[in-house]
Amino acid sequence: TFQRQLQQSDCQNVLMKKVFDTHMLFLQINQSAAALKHVFAALRLFVGKFPSAFFQGQADLCGALCYEILKCCNHRSRSTQTEASALLYFFMRKNFEFNKQKSIVRSHLQLIKAVSQLIADAGIGGSRFQHSLAIINNFANGDKQMKNVNFPAEVKDLTKRIRTVLMATAQMKEHEKDPEMLVDLQYSLANSYASTPELRRTWLESMAKIHARNGDLSEAAMCYIHIAALIAEYLKRKGLFSMGWPAFLSITPNIK
């Protein structure tokens, strides 16, 4: 009925947010497995009809949806896990199609962020969650229409990175009283995101906080310089800053 209003400003409007929040309420309040089946069907329709609400402009709706679906991937009901995994696969596929079959950068980024949040909020990462990741990989392997594009490889890379984050976080918990080991783990996690500046920055900030807490101020400063260099390089590629990372060479040769 309100399709025209919902599509205003590339789906970035107040009405869209209200409709989306109503959909999200169904996932935030406990439902029966039978009711959830219909919620997932409604969400598939919603994403299919209004992809630009999720894959263009602000990433808030995309992030919120990724968080709630991942939570359902950890659900104790097997049927709900399967439905949630199918919806997540559909969501990533829509992202790929929306980007003219180039990448799923936005859903990748928001899913990794959501995993990092959920580790703290809901303690995901057990066998139920691993089972859902396996279902998503199976969808990618069996999708005949996507055989000749790099989408299945992107999905596998994402699930692999989610597992890396889960493993690293489990190790961090083990070594929380050993600051040097903790920072080493943070550093390897930051390095694994060399190609995704926003996530690399998230882990570098996290490292800087640990260093500052331990009184290692020059190490914390090094993290912040790397963050500044990442941003400078991004601005250079956007044509908004002429120097990029070499601007920081006079402070530290490590910036290379």
C-alpha positions as CSV (number, residue, x, y, z in Angstrom):
1,T,0.0,0.0,0.0
2,F,2.8,2.5,0.9
3,Q,5.4,1.3,-1.6
4,R,6.0,4.7,-3.1
5,Q,6.5,6.3,0.3
6,L,8.8,3.5,1.4
7,Q,11.0,4.0,-1.7
8,Q,11.5,7.7,-1.2
9,S,15.1,8.9,-0.8
10,D,16.4,5.4,-1.9
11,C,14.5,3.8,1.0
12,Q,16.3,5.9,3.5
13,N,13.3,7.4,5.3
14,V,11.4,7.4,8.6
15,L,8.6,5.2,7.4
16,M,11.0,2.5,6.2
17,K,12.7,2.6,9.6
18,K,9.3,2.1,11.4
19,V,8.3,-0.8,9.1
20,F,11.8,-2.4,9.5
21,D,11.7,-2.0,13.3
22,T,8.3,-3.8,13.4
23,H,9.7,-6.7,11.4
24,M,12.7,-6.8,13.8
25,L,10.4,-7.0,16.9
26,F,9.2,-10.4,15.7
27,L,12.8,-11.6,16.0
28,Q,13.5,-9.8,19.3
29,I,10.5,-11.2,21.2
30,N,10.4,-15.0,21.6
31,Q,8.2,-16.7,19.0
32,S,7.3,-20.3,18.2
33,A,9.2,-22.1,15.5
34,A,6.0,-22.0,13.4
35,A,5.6,-18.2,13.7
36,L,9.3,-17.7,13.0
37,K,8.9,-19.5,9.7
38,H,6.4,-16.8,8.5
39,V,8.7,-14.0,9.9
40,F,11.6,-15.3,7.8
41,A,9.3,-15.5,4.7
42,A,8.1,-11.9,5.3
43,L,11.8,-10.8,5.7
44,R,12.8,-12.5,2.4
45,L,10.0,-10.6,0.7
46,F,10.9,-7.4,2.4
47,V,14.6,-7.6,1.4
48,G,13.7,-8.7,-2.1
49,K,11.4,-5.7,-2.5
50,F,13.5,-3.0,-0.9
51,P,17.2,-4.0,-1.4
52,S,18.5,-0.4,-1.4
53,A,17.3,0.0,2.2
54,F,20.0,-2.4,3.2
55,F,22.7,-2.1,0.5
56,Q,22.8,1.7,-0.1
57,G,23.3,4.7,2.1
58,Q,23.5,4.2,5.9
59,A,24.4,0.6,7.0
60,D,22.1,0.7,10.2
61,L,19.3,-1.5,8.8
62,C,21.8,-4.0,7.3
63,G,23.7,-4.2,10.6
64,A,20.5,-4.7,12.7
65,L,19.2,-7.4,10.4
66,C,22.5,-9.3,10.3
67,Y,22.6,-9.2,14.1
68,E,19.1,-10.7,14.6
69,I,19.5,-13.3,11.9
70,L,22.8,-14.5,13.3
71,K,21.2,-14.7,16.7
72,C,18.6,-17.1,15.1
73,C,21.5,-19.1,13.6
74,N,22.3,-20.0,17.2
75,H,18.7,-21.0,18.0
76,R,18.0,-24.3,19.8
77,S,15.4,-25.4,17.1
78,R,17.1,-27.0,14.1
79,S,14.3,-25.9,11.7
80,T,14.8,-22.2,12.9
81,Q,18.6,-22.6,12.4
82,T,18.0,-23.8,8.8
83,E,15.5,-21.1,8.1
84,A,17.8,-18.4,9.5
85,S,20.8,-19.8,7.5
86,A,18.7,-19.8,4.3
87,L,17.6,-16.2,4.9
88,L,21.2,-15.1,5.5
89,Y,22.3,-16.8,2.3
90,F,19.5,-15.1,0.4
91,F,20.5,-11.7,2.0
92,M,24.1,-12.1,0.9
93,R,23.0,-13.1,-2.6
94,K,20.8,-10.1,-2.9
95,N,23.7,-7.9,-1.8
96,F,25.9,-9.5,-4.6
97,E,23.2,-8.9,-7.2
98,F,22.6,-5.3,-6.0
99,N,26.4,-4.7,-6.5
100,K,26.2,-5.9,-10.1
101,Q,27.8,-9.2,-9.2
102,K,31.0,-7.6,-7.9
103,S,31.1,-8.2,-4.1
104,I,29.2,-8.6,-0.8
105,V,31.4,-6.0,1.0
106,R,28.6,-4.5,3.0
107,S,27.0,-7.7,4.3
108,H,30.5,-9.2,5.0
109,L,31.4,-6.1,7.1
110,Q,28.1,-6.0,9.0
111,L,28.1,-9.8,9.6
112,I,31.6,-9.7,11.1
113,K,30.7,-6.7,13.3
114,A,27.5,-8.5,14.4
115,V,29.5,-11.7,15.2
116,S,31.9,-9.6,17.4
117,Q,28.9,-8.1,19.2
118,L,27.1,-11.4,19.7
119,I,30.2,-13.0,21.2
120,A,29.9,-10.5,24.0
121,D,26.0,-10.4,24.1
122,A,24.9,-14.0,23.6
123,G,28.1,-16.2,23.7
124,I,27.7,-17.6,20.2
125,G,30.2,-20.0,18.6
126,G,29.1,-23.4,19.8
127,S,28.1,-26.5,17.7
128,R,24.7,-24.9,16.8
129,F,26.3,-21.9,15.3
130,Q,28.9,-24.0,13.5
131,H,26.1,-26.1,12.1
132,S,24.5,-22.9,10.6
133,L,27.8,-21.9,9.0
134,A,28.0,-25.3,7.4
135,I,24.4,-25.0,6.0
136,I,25.3,-21.6,4.4
137,N,28.4,-23.1,2.8
138,N,26.3,-26.0,1.4
139,F,23.9,-23.4,-0.1
140,A,26.9,-21.7,-1.8
141,N,28.2,-25.1,-3.1
142,G,24.8,-26.1,-4.5
143,D,23.7,-22.9,-6.1
144,K,23.8,-23.7,-9.8
145,Q,23.0,-20.1,-10.9
146,M,26.1,-18.8,-9.1
147,K,28.5,-21.4,-10.5
148,N,30.4,-19.1,-12.8
149,V,30.8,-16.1,-10.6
150,N,32.9,-15.5,-7.5
151,F,29.9,-15.4,-5.1
152,P,30.4,-18.9,-3.6
153,A,34.1,-18.1,-3.0
154,E,33.0,-14.8,-1.2
155,V,30.6,-16.8,1.0
156,K,33.2,-19.3,1.9
157,D,35.7,-16.6,2.7
158,L,33.1,-14.9,5.0
159,T,32.3,-18.1,6.9
160,K,36.0,-18.8,7.2
161,R,36.6,-15.3,8.7
162,I,33.7,-15.7,11.1
163,R,35.3,-18.9,12.3
164,T,38.7,-17.1,12.7
165,V,37.1,-14.4,14.8
166,L,35.3,-17.0,17.0
167,M,38.6,-18.9,17.5
168,A,40.6,-15.8,18.2
169,T,38.0,-14.6,20.7
170,A,38.0,-17.9,22.5
171,Q,41.9,-17.7,22.7
172,M,41.6,-14.1,23.9
173,K,39.4,-15.2,26.8
174,E,42.0,-17.8,27.7
175,H,44.8,-15.3,27.7
176,E,43.0,-12.3,29.2
177,K,45.5,-12.2,32.1
178,D,48.5,-12.3,29.7
179,P,48.6,-8.8,28.1
180,E,51.3,-9.6,25.6
181,M,49.7,-12.7,24.3
182,L,46.3,-10.9,24.1
183,V,47.8,-8.1,22.0
184,D,49.5,-10.6,19.7
185,L,46.1,-12.2,19.0
186,Q,44.5,-8.8,18.4
187,Y,47.4,-8.0,16.0
188,S,46.9,-11.1,14.0
189,L,43.2,-10.5,13.8
190,A,43.8,-6.9,12.6
191,N,46.2,-8.2,10.0
192,S,43.7,-10.7,8.7
193,Y,41.6,-7.6,7.8
194,A,44.3,-5.8,5.8
195,S,41.8,-5.6,2.9
196,T,38.9,-4.3,5.0
197,P,40.0,-1.0,6.6
198,E,36.9,-0.5,8.7
199,L,37.4,-3.8,10.5
200,R,41.1,-3.4,10.7
201,R,40.6,-0.1,12.4
202,T,38.1,-1.7,14.9
203,W,40.7,-4.3,16.0
204,L,43.6,-1.7,16.1
205,E,41.4,0.5,18.4
206,S,40.8,-2.5,20.6
207,M,44.6,-3.1,20.7
208,A,45.3,0.5,21.6
209,K,42.9,0.3,24.5
210,I,44.7,-2.8,25.9
211,H,48.1,-1.1,25.5
212,A,46.8,2.1,27.2
213,R,45.3,0.1,30.1
214,N,48.7,-1.6,30.6
215,G,50.5,1.7,30.5
216,D,52.3,0.9,27.2
217,L,51.6,4.4,25.8
218,S,54.1,4.3,22.8
219,E,52.5,1.0,21.6
220,A,49.0,2.6,21.9
221,A,50.3,5.6,20.0
222,M,51.6,3.3,17.2
223,C,48.1,1.7,16.9
224,Y,46.5,5.2,16.6
225,I,49.1,6.3,13.9
226,H,48.3,3.2,11.9
227,I,44.5,4.1,12.2
228,A,45.3,7.6,11.0
229,A,47.4,6.3,8.1
230,L,44.5,4.0,7.1
231,I,42.1,6.9,7.0
232,A,44.7,9.1,5.2
233,E,45.1,6.4,2.5
234,Y,41.3,6.1,2.2
235,L,41.0,9.9,1.8
236,K,43.8,10.0,-0.8
237,R,41.9,7.4,-2.9
238,K,38.8,9.5,-2.6
239,G,40.8,12.5,-3.9
240,L,40.3,14.4,-0.6
241,F,43.9,14.3,0.7
242,S,47.1,14.4,-1.3
243,M,49.6,12.4,0.8
244,G,48.0,9.2,2.1
245,W,50.1,7.1,4.5
246,P,53.5,8.6,3.6
247,A,52.3,11.7,5.7
248,F,53.3,9.7,8.8
249,L,56.7,8.5,7.7
250,S,58.5,11.2,9.6
251,I,56.9,9.8,12.8
252,T,57.7,6.1,12.2
253,P,59.1,3.9,9.4
254,N,56.7,1.2,10.6
255,I,53.9,2.9,8.8
256,K,54.8,1.2,5.5
